Amino acid sequence: MKSDAFFDVAKYPTASYKSTRVVFTGDQPSEVIGDLTMHGVTRPVTLKIVSFKCHIHPTLKREICGADATGSFDRADFGMNYGANMGYKTLTKLQIQVEAIKSE
């Protein structure tokens, strides 16, 4: 996966996602719209928030929040189409879990 035939990490050592907008349903976030940069290419990717919850941490006494999000992208759109000529799908599914602690 690290080779130049796929991610080419020697040339592109990082990938990044930068949100441009968060969509709310009521008071809960439901989508994050942003741009994924990978393999030197930037494309829009929307993440659907399937679970979001906040509460006070019992020992830290500060608010913590956790979320599960899903999304997908076609890796061929980023110039990574290895295996496509052999019949492998290039659709890539994302499953993201995140947890954050509110700063003081």
Biopython code that builds the backbone (N, CA, C, O; Angstrom):
import numpy as np
from Bio.PDB.StructureBuilder import StructureBuilder

atoms = [
    (1, "MET", "N", (0.821, -1.198, 0.000)),
    (1, "MET", "CA", (0.000, 0.000, 0.000)),
    (1, "MET", "C", (0.866, 1.265, 0.000)),
    (1, "MET", "O", (0.419, 2.309, -0.474)),
    (2, "LYS", "N", (2.083, 1.193, 0.516)),
    (2, "LYS", "CA", (2.947, 2.364, 0.567)),
    (2, "LYS", "C", (3.682, 2.615, -0.748)),
    (2, "LYS", "O", (4.250, 3.689, -0.946)),
    (3, "SER", "N", (3.674, 1.629, -1.647)),
    (3, "SER", "CA", (4.472, 1.721, -2.875)),
    (3, "SER", "C", (3.935, 2.796, -3.827)),
    (3, "SER", "O", (2.836, 3.322, -3.654)),
    (4, "ASP", "N", (4.760, 3.099, -4.840)),
    (4, "ASP", "CA", (4.348, 4.104, -5.814)),
    (4, "ASP", "C", (3.174, 3.638, -6.673)),
    (4, "ASP", "O", (2.538, 4.452, -7.342)),
    (5, "ALA", "N", (2.881, 2.336, -6.661)),
    (5, "ALA", "CA", (1.727, 1.816, -7.403)),
    (5, "ALA", "C", (0.411, 2.137, -6.704)),
    (5, "ALA", "O", (-0.658, 2.028, -7.305)),
    (6, "PHE", "N", (0.486, 2.532, -5.432)),
    (6, "PHE", "CA", (-0.753, 2.809, -4.703)),
    (6, "PHE", "C", (-0.690, 4.184, -4.042)),
    (6, "PHE", "O", (-0.979, 5.179, -4.706)),
    (7, "PHE", "N", (-0.327, 4.280, -2.768)),
    (7, "PHE", "CA", (-0.308, 5.568, -2.079)),
    (7, "PHE", "C", (0.932, 6.407, -2.369)),
    (7, "PHE", "O", (0.893, 7.628, -2.220)),
    (8, "ASP", "N", (2.016, 5.785, -2.775)),
    (8, "ASP", "CA", (3.273, 6.481, -3.067)),
    (8, "ASP", "C", (3.665, 7.408, -1.915)),
    (8, "ASP", "O", (3.819, 8.616, -2.095)),
    (9, "VAL", "N", (3.822, 6.813, -0.724)),
    (9, "VAL", "CA", (4.079, 7.611, 0.479)),
    (9, "VAL", "C", (5.434, 8.324, 0.459)),
    (9, "VAL", "O", (5.633, 9.292, 1.193)),
    (10, "ALA", "N", (6.353, 7.859, -0.365)),
    (10, "ALA", "CA", (7.627, 8.582, -0.475)),
    (10, "ALA", "C", (7.388, 9.966, -1.077)),
    (10, "ALA", "O", (8.021, 10.939, -0.667)),
    (11, "LYS", "N", (6.494, 10.055, -2.032)),
    (11, "LYS", "CA", (6.198, 11.328, -2.691)),
    (11, "LYS", "C", (5.061, 12.082, -2.004)),
    (11, "LYS", "O", (5.078, 13.311, -1.941)),
    (12, "TYR", "N", (4.067, 11.343, -1.484)),
    (12, "TYR", "CA", (2.883, 11.941, -0.843)),
    (12, "TYR", "C", (2.718, 11.349, 0.558)),
    (12, "TYR", "O", (1.886, 10.464, 0.754)),
    (13, "PRO", "N", (3.501, 11.826, 1.540)),
    (13, "PRO", "CA", (3.503, 11.190, 2.865)),
    (13, "PRO", "C", (2.263, 11.465, 3.720)),
    (13, "PRO", "O", (2.055, 10.791, 4.729)),
    (14, "THR", "N", (1.445, 12.433, 3.338)),
    (14, "THR", "CA", (0.281, 12.762, 4.162)),
    (14, "THR", "C", (-0.988, 12.880, 3.321)),
    (14, "THR", "O", (-0.945, 13.119, 2.114)),
    (15, "ALA", "N", (-2.093, 12.708, 3.989)),
    (15, "ALA", "CA", (-3.411, 12.991, 3.434)),
    (15, "ALA", "C", (-4.095, 13.903, 4.444)),
    (15, "ALA", "O", (-3.821, 13.823, 5.642)),
    (16, "SER", "N", (-4.978, 14.765, 3.968)),
    (16, "SER", "CA", (-5.655, 15.666, 4.906)),
    (16, "SER", "C", (-7.103, 15.872, 4.494)),
    (16, "SER", "O", (-7.467, 15.757, 3.323)),
    (17, "TYR", "N", (-7.914, 16.179, 5.496)),
    (17, "TYR", "CA", (-9.319, 16.515, 5.269)),
    (17, "TYR", "C", (-9.574, 17.843, 5.953)),
    (17, "TYR", "O", (-9.287, 17.999, 7.140)),
    (18, "LYS", "N", (-10.110, 18.799, 5.214)),
    (18, "LYS", "CA", (-10.412, 20.111, 5.783)),
    (18, "LYS", "C", (-11.902, 20.395, 5.583)),
    (18, "LYS", "O", (-12.386, 20.498, 4.456)),
    (19, "SER", "N", (-12.604, 20.516, 6.692)),
    (19, "SER", "CA", (-14.038, 20.782, 6.594)),
    (19, "SER", "C", (-14.269, 22.224, 6.159)),
    (19, "SER", "O", (-13.510, 23.127, 6.511)),
    (20, "THR", "N", (-15.335, 22.418, 5.385)),
    (20, "THR", "CA", (-15.727, 23.752, 4.951)),
    (20, "THR", "C", (-17.079, 24.155, 5.529)),
    (20, "THR", "O", (-17.422, 25.336, 5.584)),
    (21, "ARG", "N", (-17.847, 23.138, 5.962)),
    (21, "ARG", "CA", (-19.173, 23.427, 6.515)),
    (21, "ARG", "C", (-19.666, 22.229, 7.316)),
    (21, "ARG", "O", (-19.413, 21.081, 6.951)),
    (22, "VAL", "N", (-20.367, 22.502, 8.401)),
    (22, "VAL", "CA", (-21.037, 21.468, 9.184)),
    (22, "VAL", "C", (-22.533, 21.716, 9.082)),
    (22, "VAL", "O", (-23.007, 22.826, 9.324)),
    (23, "VAL", "N", (-23.272, 20.672, 8.723)),
    (23, "VAL", "CA", (-24.729, 20.768, 8.585)),
    (23, "VAL", "C", (-25.358, 20.205, 9.859)),
    (23, "VAL", "O", (-24.971, 19.137, 10.334)),
    (24, "PHE", "N", (-26.325, 20.930, 10.401)),
    (24, "PHE", "CA", (-27.005, 20.495, 11.621)),
    (24, "PHE", "C", (-28.440, 20.088, 11.317)),
    (24, "PHE", "O", (-29.097, 20.665, 10.451)),
    (25, "THR", "N", (-28.904, 19.093, 12.039)),
    (25, "THR", "CA", (-30.310, 18.721, 12.074)),
    (25, "THR", "C", (-30.749, 19.010, 13.495)),
    (25, "THR", "O", (-30.411, 18.272, 14.420)),
    (26, "GLY", "N", (-31.500, 20.083, 13.666)),
    (26, "GLY", "CA", (-31.810, 20.551, 15.014)),
    (26, "GLY", "C", (-30.529, 21.066, 15.642)),
    (26, "GLY", "O", (-29.840, 21.903, 15.058)),
    (27, "ASP", "N", (-30.204, 20.568, 16.834)),
    (27, "ASP", "CA", (-28.971, 20.996, 17.501)),
    (27, "ASP", "C", (-27.848, 19.964, 17.374)),
    (27, "ASP", "O", (-26.822, 20.074, 18.046)),
    (28, "GLN", "N", (-28.043, 18.960, 16.511)),
    (28, "GLN", "CA", (-27.043, 17.900, 16.329)),
    (28, "GLN", "C", (-26.378, 18.005, 14.955)),
    (28, "GLN", "O", (-27.069, 18.192, 13.954)),
    (29, "PRO", "N", (-25.049, 17.887, 14.889)),
    (29, "PRO", "CA", (-24.397, 17.866, 13.576)),
    (29, "PRO", "C", (-24.787, 16.585, 12.830)),
    (29, "PRO", "O", (-24.826, 15.507, 13.423)),
    (30, "SER", "N", (-25.071, 16.704, 11.542)),
    (30, "SER", "CA", (-25.477, 15.538, 10.755)),
    (30, "SER", "C", (-24.565, 15.269, 9.562)),
    (30, "SER", "O", (-24.515, 14.142, 9.070)),
    (31, "GLU", "N", (-23.856, 16.266, 9.100)),
    (31, "GLU", "CA", (-22.918, 16.107, 7.983)),
    (31, "GLU", "C", (-21.752, 17.060, 8.138)),
    (31, "GLU", "O", (-21.888, 18.147, 8.698)),
    (32, "VAL", "N", (-20.603, 16.638, 7.634)),
    (32, "VAL", "CA", (-19.446, 17.512, 7.529)),
    (32, "VAL", "C", (-19.069, 17.537, 6.054)),
    (32, "VAL", "O", (-18.799, 16.496, 5.454)),
    (33, "ILE", "N", (-19.052, 18.725, 5.479)),
    (33, "ILE", "CA", (-18.703, 18.898, 4.080)),
    (33, "ILE", "C", (-17.293, 19.470, 4.030)),
    (33, "ILE", "O", (-16.981, 20.432, 4.732)),
    (34, "GLY", "N", (-16.453, 18.882, 3.206)),
    (34, "GLY", "CA", (-15.081, 19.363, 3.146)),
    (34, "GLY", "C", (-14.317, 18.805, 1.971)),
    (34, "GLY", "O", (-14.889, 18.219, 1.052)),
    (35, "ASP", "N", (-13.003, 19.000, 2.018)),
    (35, "ASP", "CA", (-12.120, 18.602, 0.933)),
    (35, "ASP", "C", (-11.071, 17.622, 1.443)),
    (35, "ASP", "O", (-10.402, 17.864, 2.448)),
    (36, "LEU", "N", (-10.947, 16.515, 0.727)),
    (36, "LEU", "CA", (-9.923, 15.515, 1.002)),
    (36, "LEU", "C", (-8.781, 15.733, 0.023)),
    (36, "LEU", "O", (-8.991, 15.778, -1.189)),
    (37, "THR", "N", (-7.569, 15.868, 0.557)),
    (37, "THR", "CA", (-6.371, 15.988, -0.273)),
    (37, "THR", "C", (-5.540, 14.741, -0.052)),
    (37, "THR", "O", (-5.148, 14.415, 1.069)),
    (38, "MET", "N", (-5.283, 14.055, -1.154)),
    (38, "MET", "CA", (-4.545, 12.799, -1.080)),
    (38, "MET", "C", (-3.866, 12.583, -2.432)),
    (38, "MET", "O", (-4.451, 12.839, -3.485)),
    (39, "HIS", "N", (-2.641, 12.113, -2.383)),
    (39, "HIS", "CA", (-1.920, 11.782, -3.613)),
    (39, "HIS", "C", (-1.777, 13.013, -4.514)),
    (39, "HIS", "O", (-1.724, 12.898, -5.739)),
    (40, "GLY", "N", (-1.715, 14.204, -3.879)),
    (40, "GLY", "CA", (-1.543, 15.453, -4.607)),
    (40, "GLY", "C", (-2.800, 15.991, -5.265)),
    (40, "GLY", "O", (-2.725, 16.933, -6.055)),
    (41, "VAL", "N", (-3.959, 15.413, -4.957)),
    (41, "VAL", "CA", (-5.226, 15.807, -5.573)),
    (41, "VAL", "C", (-6.223, 16.163, -4.466)),
    (41, "VAL", "O", (-6.271, 15.492, -3.435)),
    (42, "THR", "N", (-7.007, 17.203, -4.674)),
    (42, "THR", "CA", (-8.036, 17.606, -3.718)),
    (42, "THR", "C", (-9.408, 17.433, -4.355)),
    (42, "THR", "O", (-9.653, 17.891, -5.471)),
    (43, "ARG", "N", (-10.297, 16.765, -3.627)),
    (43, "ARG", "CA", (-11.666, 16.530, -4.095)),
    (43, "ARG", "C", (-12.625, 16.716, -2.916)),
    (43, "ARG", "O", (-12.248, 16.476, -1.769)),
    (44, "PRO", "N", (-13.870, 17.145, -3.193)),
    (44, "PRO", "CA", (-14.857, 17.269, -2.112)),
    (44, "PRO", "C", (-15.303, 15.895, -1.616)),
    (44, "PRO", "O", (-15.518, 14.974, -2.404)),
    (45, "VAL", "N", (-15.438, 15.778, -0.307)),
    (45, "VAL", "CA", (-15.945, 14.553, 0.318)),
    (45, "VAL", "C", (-16.875, 14.974, 1.452)),
    (45, "VAL", "O", (-16.521, 15.813, 2.279)),
    (46, "THR", "N", (-18.065, 14.383, 1.480)),
    (46, "THR", "CA", (-19.029, 14.656, 2.545)),
    (46, "THR", "C", (-19.062, 13.470, 3.496)),
    (46, "THR", "O", (-19.162, 12.317, 3.075)),
    (47, "LEU", "N", (-18.977, 13.769, 4.772)),
    (47, "LEU", "CA", (-19.054, 12.748, 5.812)),
    (47, "LEU", "C", (-20.418, 12.836, 6.486)),
    (47, "LEU", "O", (-20.843, 13.920, 6.884)),
    (48, "LYS", "N", (-21.098, 11.718, 6.616)),
    (48, "LYS", "CA", (-22.387, 11.677, 7.311)),
    (48, "LYS", "C", (-22.133, 11.283, 8.758)),
    (48, "LYS", "O", (-21.508, 10.257, 9.023)),
    (49, "ILE", "N", (-22.610, 12.085, 9.687)),
    (49, "ILE", "CA", (-22.458, 11.786, 11.105)),
    (49, "ILE", "C", (-23.612, 10.879, 11.510)),
    (49, "ILE", "O", (-24.774, 11.285, 11.480)),
    (50, "VAL", "N", (-23.282, 9.652, 11.887)),
    (50, "VAL", "CA", (-24.323, 8.678, 12.230)),
    (50, "VAL", "C", (-24.583, 8.620, 13.737)),
    (50, "VAL", "O", (-25.616, 8.109, 14.170)),
    (51, "SER", "N", (-23.658, 9.138, 14.527)),
    (51, "SER", "CA", (-23.824, 9.156, 15.976)),
    (51, "SER", "C", (-23.013, 10.322, 16.538)),
    (51, "SER", "O", (-21.868, 10.541, 16.142)),
    (52, "PHE", "N", (-23.620, 11.071, 17.468)),
    (52, "PHE", "CA", (-22.929, 12.190, 18.107)),
    (52, "PHE", "C", (-23.473, 12.325, 19.514)),
    (52, "PHE", "O", (-24.685, 12.392, 19.717)),
    (53, "LYS", "N", (-22.567, 12.365, 20.493)),
    (53, "LYS", "CA", (-23.011, 12.456, 21.881)),
    (53, "LYS", "C", (-21.964, 13.201, 22.702)),
    (53, "LYS", "O", (-20.761, 13.009, 22.524)),
    (54, "CYS", "N", (-22.440, 14.045, 23.594)),
    (54, "CYS", "CA", (-21.570, 14.777, 24.520)),
    (54, "CYS", "C", (-22.052, 14.535, 25.946)),
    (54, "CYS", "O", (-23.245, 14.360, 26.194)),
    (55, "HIS", "N", (-21.100, 14.529, 26.877)),
    (55, "HIS", "CA", (-21.438, 14.437, 28.300)),
    (55, "HIS", "C", (-20.244, 14.905, 29.113)),
    (55, "HIS", "O", (-19.157, 15.113, 28.575)),
    (56, "ILE", "N", (-20.453, 15.067, 30.405)),
    (56, "ILE", "CA", (-19.376, 15.485, 31.307)),
    (56, "ILE", "C", (-18.578, 14.246, 31.705)),
    (56, "ILE", "O", (-19.138, 13.266, 32.194)),
    (57, "HIS", "N", (-17.266, 14.302, 31.490)),
    (57, "HIS", "CA", (-16.392, 13.197, 31.863)),
    (57, "HIS", "C", (-16.379, 13.079, 33.388)),
    (57, "HIS", "O", (-16.214, 14.088, 34.074)),
    (58, "PRO", "N", (-16.550, 11.864, 33.934)),
    (58, "PRO", "CA", (-16.697, 11.716, 35.390)),
    (58, "PRO", "C", (-15.469, 12.124, 36.204)),
    (58, "PRO", "O", (-15.620, 12.599, 37.329)),
    (59, "THR", "N", (-14.275, 11.954, 35.676)),
    (59, "THR", "CA", (-13.093, 12.332, 36.460)),
    (59, "THR", "C", (-12.488, 13.658, 36.022)),
    (59, "THR", "O", (-11.946, 14.387, 36.853)),
    (60, "LEU", "N", (-12.568, 13.986, 34.748)),
    (60, "LEU", "CA", (-11.998, 15.246, 34.261)),
    (60, "LEU", "C", (-12.910, 16.438, 34.550)),
    (60, "LEU", "O", (-12.461, 17.584, 34.583)),
    (61, "LYS", "N", (-14.200, 16.149, 34.759)),
    (61, "LYS", "CA", (-15.207, 17.191, 35.019)),
    (61, "LYS", "C", (-15.265, 18.218, 33.894)),
    (61, "LYS", "O", (-15.547, 19.394, 34.124)),
    (62, "ARG", "N", (-14.993, 17.757, 32.676)),
    (62, "ARG", "CA", (-15.088, 18.600, 31.488)),
    (62, "ARG", "C", (-15.933, 17.877, 30.456)),
    (62, "ARG", "O", (-16.053, 16.652, 30.478)),
    (63, "GLU", "N", (-16.513, 18.646, 29.558)),
    (63, "GLU", "CA", (-17.352, 18.057, 28.522)),
    (63, "GLU", "C", (-16.492, 17.305, 27.495)),
    (63, "GLU", "O", (-15.471, 17.806, 27.023)),
    (64, "ILE", "N", (-16.937, 16.098, 27.170)),
    (64, "ILE", "CA", (-16.316, 15.333, 26.099)),
    (64, "ILE", "C", (-17.404, 14.984, 25.080)),
    (64, "ILE", "O", (-18.574, 14.826, 25.431)),
    (65, "CYS", "N", (-17.003, 14.868, 23.833)),
    (65, "CYS", "CA", (-17.933, 14.510, 22.769)),
    (65, "CYS", "C", (-17.318, 13.414, 21.920)),
    (65, "CYS", "O", (-16.103, 13.356, 21.730)),
    (66, "GLY", "N", (-18.173, 12.557, 21.419)),
    (66, "GLY", "CA", (-17.737, 11.500, 20.517)),
    (66, "GLY", "C", (-18.664, 11.436, 19.317)),
    (66, "GLY", "O", (-19.846, 11.770, 19.410)),
    (67, "ALA", "N", (-18.118, 11.004, 18.191)),
    (67, "ALA", "CA", (-18.925, 10.907, 16.978)),
    (67, "ALA", "C", (-18.438, 9.755, 16.117)),
    (67, "ALA", "O", (-17.261, 9.393, 16.128)),
    (68, "ASP", "N", (-19.377, 9.190, 15.374)),
    (68, "ASP", "CA", (-19.081, 8.215, 14.330)),
    (68, "ASP", "C", (-19.537, 8.832, 13.023)),
    (68, "ASP", "O", (-20.638, 9.375, 12.936)),
    (69, "ALA", "N", (-18.691, 8.748, 12.004)),
    (69, "ALA", "CA", (-19.034, 9.316, 10.699)),
    (69, "ALA", "C", (-18.666, 8.326, 9.603)),
    (69, "ALA", "O", (-17.754, 7.514, 9.761)),
    (70, "THR", "N", (-19.387, 8.404, 8.492)),
    (70, "THR", "CA", (-19.102, 7.563, 7.338)),
    (70, "THR", "C", (-19.042, 8.426, 6.085)),
    (70, "THR", "O", (-19.620, 9.511, 6.027)),
    (71, "GLY", "N", (-18.344, 7.930, 5.105)),
    (71, "GLY", "CA", (-18.249, 8.602, 3.818)),
    (71, "GLY", "C", (-17.619, 7.663, 2.812)),
    (71, "GLY", "O", (-17.259, 6.533, 3.143)),
    (72, "SER", "N", (-17.489, 8.124, 1.610)),
    (72, "SER", "CA", (-16.831, 7.313, 0.588)),
    (72, "SER", "C", (-16.229, 8.217, -0.473)),
    (72, "SER", "O", (-16.632, 9.368, -0.641)),
    (73, "PHE", "N", (-15.259, 7.670, -1.179)),
    (73, "PHE", "CA", (-14.653, 8.369, -2.308)),
    (73, "PHE", "C", (-14.128, 7.324, -3.284)),
    (73, "PHE", "O", (-13.917, 6.167, -2.920)),
    (74, "ASP", "N", (-13.925, 7.737, -4.498)),
    (74, "ASP", "CA", (-13.364, 6.868, -5.512)),
    (74, "ASP", "C", (-11.870, 7.155, -5.584)),
    (74, "ASP", "O", (-11.468, 8.252, -5.973)),
    (75, "ARG", "N", (-11.051, 6.188, -5.214)),
    (75, "ARG", "CA", (-9.608, 6.425, -5.190)),
    (75, "ARG", "C", (-9.051, 6.724, -6.578)),
    (75, "ARG", "O", (-7.993, 7.342, -6.694)),
    (76, "ALA", "N", (-9.741, 6.297, -7.626)),
    (76, "ALA", "CA", (-9.303, 6.626, -8.994)),
    (76, "ALA", "C", (-9.357, 8.138, -9.231)),
    (76, "ALA", "O", (-8.581, 8.664, -10.029)),
    (77, "ASP", "N", (-10.272, 8.843, -8.541)),
    (77, "ASP", "CA", (-10.346, 10.304, -8.654)),
    (77, "ASP", "C", (-9.090, 10.979, -8.120)),
    (77, "ASP", "O", (-8.825, 12.143, -8.424)),
    (78, "PHE", "N", (-8.320, 10.248, -7.326)),
    (78, "PHE", "CA", (-7.079, 10.764, -6.749)),
    (78, "PHE", "C", (-5.850, 10.198, -7.463)),
    (78, "PHE", "O", (-4.728, 10.322, -6.972)),
    (79, "GLY", "N", (-6.068, 9.582, -8.614)),
    (79, "GLY", "CA", (-4.954, 9.036, -9.388)),
    (79, "GLY", "C", (-4.470, 7.692, -8.894)),
    (79, "GLY", "O", (-3.368, 7.267, -9.240)),
    (80, "MET", "N", (-5.278, 7.008, -8.086)),
    (80, "MET", "CA", (-4.890, 5.705, -7.553)),
    (80, "MET", "C", (-5.872, 4.658, -8.077)),
    (80, "MET", "O", (-6.848, 4.311, -7.413)),
    (81, "ASN", "N", (-5.596, 4.174, -9.259)),
    (81, "ASN", "CA", (-6.514, 3.220, -9.868)),
    (81, "ASN", "C", (-5.910, 1.823, -9.984)),
    (81, "ASN", "O", (-6.352, 1.017, -10.803)),
    (82, "TYR", "N", (-4.898, 1.537, -9.161)),
    (82, "TYR", "CA", (-4.275, 0.219, -9.182)),
    (82, "TYR", "C", (-5.336, -0.871, -8.984)),
    (82, "TYR", "O", (-6.153, -0.786, -8.067)),
    (83, "GLY", "N", (-5.320, -1.874, -9.827)),
    (83, "GLY", "CA", (-6.235, -2.998, -9.722)),
    (83, "GLY", "C", (-7.520, -2.827, -10.511)),
    (83, "GLY", "O", (-8.235, -3.804, -10.729)),
    (84, "ALA", "N", (-7.833, -1.614, -10.945)),
    (84, "ALA", "CA", (-9.075, -1.384, -11.681)),
    (84, "ALA", "C", (-9.100, -2.194, -12.976)),
    (84, "ALA", "O", (-10.150, -2.699, -13.374)),
    (85, "ASN", "N", (-7.949, -2.318, -13.631)),
    (85, "ASN", "CA", (-7.908, -3.081, -14.882)),
    (85, "ASN", "C", (-8.043, -4.586, -14.640)),
    (85, "ASN", "O", (-8.213, -5.354, -15.586)),
    (86, "MET", "N", (-7.968, -5.006, -13.377)),
    (86, "MET", "CA", (-8.160, -6.416, -13.020)),
    (86, "MET", "C", (-9.561, -6.662, -12.449)),
    (86, "MET", "O", (-9.871, -7.769, -12.007)),
    (87, "GLY", "N", (-10.400, -5.628, -12.462)),
    (87, "GLY", "CA", (-11.772, -5.769, -11.996)),
    (87, "GLY", "C", (-12.013, -5.360, -10.557)),
    (87, "GLY", "O", (-13.137, -5.484, -10.070)),
    (88, "TYR", "N", (-10.977, -4.870, -9.848)),
    (88, "TYR", "CA", (-11.171, -4.428, -8.465)),
    (88, "TYR", "C", (-11.855, -3.067, -8.444)),
    (88, "TYR", "O", (-11.542, -2.194, -9.254)),
    (89, "LYS", "N", (-12.773, -2.894, -7.532)),
    (89, "LYS", "CA", (-13.479, -1.622, -7.393)),
    (89, "LYS", "C", (-12.555, -0.586, -6.770)),
    (89, "LYS", "O", (-11.712, -0.913, -5.934)),
    (90, "THR", "N", (-12.719, 0.654, -7.181)),
    (90, "THR", "CA", (-11.904, 1.729, -6.628)),
    (90, "THR", "C", (-12.678, 2.573, -5.611)),
    (90, "THR", "O", (-12.130, 3.518, -5.044)),
    (91, "LEU", "N", (-13.944, 2.233, -5.382)),
    (91, "LEU", "CA", (-14.720, 2.921, -4.358)),
    (91, "LEU", "C", (-14.160, 2.565, -2.987)),
    (91, "LEU", "O", (-13.989, 1.389, -2.666)),
    (92, "THR", "N", (-13.881, 3.571, -2.193)),
    (92, "THR", "CA", (-13.304, 3.380, -0.857)),
    (92, "THR", "C", (-14.274, 3.932, 0.172)),
    (92, "THR", "O", (-14.705, 5.081, 0.073)),
    (93, "LYS", "N", (-14.618, 3.117, 1.157)),
    (93, "LYS", "CA", (-15.537, 3.537, 2.214)),
    (93, "LYS", "C", (-14.741, 3.961, 3.443)),
    (93, "LYS", "O", (-13.757, 3.319, 3.811)),
    (94, "LEU", "N", (-15.170, 5.030, 4.060)),
    (94, "LEU", "CA", (-14.546, 5.545, 5.276)),
    (94, "LEU", "C", (-15.462, 5.293, 6.460)),
    (94, "LEU", "O", (-16.676, 5.470, 6.361)),
    (95, "GLN", "N", (-14.887, 4.883, 7.571)),
    (95, "GLN", "CA", (-15.589, 4.800, 8.851)),
    (95, "GLN", "C", (-14.683, 5.476, 9.865)),
    (95, "GLN", "O", (-13.567, 5.022, 10.117)),
    (96, "ILE", "N", (-15.165, 6.553, 10.436)),
    (96, "ILE", "CA", (-14.343, 7.395, 11.303)),
    (96, "ILE", "C", (-14.978, 7.488, 12.684)),
    (96, "ILE", "O", (-16.180, 7.724, 12.814)),
    (97, "GLN", "N", (-14.168, 7.302, 13.697)),
    (97, "GLN", "CA", (-14.589, 7.516, 15.081)),
    (97, "GLN", "C", (-13.698, 8.615, 15.657)),
    (97, "GLN", "O", (-12.483, 8.614, 15.460)),
    (98, "VAL", "N", (-14.314, 9.536, 16.360)),
    (98, "VAL", "CA", (-13.552, 10.647, 16.932)),
    (98, "VAL", "C", (-14.074, 10.949, 18.335)),
    (98, "VAL", "O", (-15.259, 10.788, 18.627)),
    (99, "GLU", "N", (-13.157, 11.392, 19.193)),
    (99, "GLU", "CA", (-13.512, 11.806, 20.543)),
    (99, "GLU", "C", (-12.729, 13.063, 20.859)),
    (99, "GLU", "O", (-11.552, 13.167, 20.517)),
    (100, "ALA", "N", (-13.371, 14.012, 21.507)),
    (100, "ALA", "CA", (-12.718, 15.291, 21.827)),
    (100, "ALA", "C", (-13.079, 15.723, 23.238)),
    (100, "ALA", "O", (-14.170, 15.448, 23.736)),
    (101, "ILE", "N", (-12.137, 16.406, 23.866)),
    (101, "ILE", "CA", (-12.335, 16.959, 25.209)),
    (101, "ILE", "C", (-12.340, 18.479, 25.078)),
    (101, "ILE", "O", (-11.443, 19.063, 24.471)),
    (102, "LYS", "N", (-13.356, 19.109, 25.652)),
    (102, "LYS", "CA", (-13.448, 20.567, 25.606)),
    (102, "LYS", "C", (-12.285, 21.178, 26.391)),
    (102, "LYS", "O", (-12.023, 20.780, 27.526)),
    (103, "SER", "N", (-11.591, 22.143, 25.788)),
    (103, "SER", "CA", (-10.468, 22.772, 26.478)),
    (103, "SER", "C", (-10.987, 23.667, 27.591)),
    (103, "SER", "O", (-12.137, 24.105, 27.598)),
    (104, "GLU", "N", (-10.095, 23.913, 28.516)),
    (104, "GLU", "CA", (-10.489, 24.737, 29.680)),
    (104, "GLU", "C", (-10.530, 26.188, 29.343)),
    (104, "GLU", "O", (-10.841, 27.012, 30.203)),
]
sb = StructureBuilder()
sb.init_structure("model")
sb.init_model(0)
sb.init_chain("A")
sb.init_seg("    ")
for serial, (resi, resn, name, xyz) in enumerate(atoms, 1):
    if name == "N":
        sb.init_residue(resn, " ", resi, " ")
    sb.init_atom(name, np.array(xyz, "f"), 0.0, 1.0, " ", f" {name:<3s}", serial, name[0])
structure = sb.get_structure()
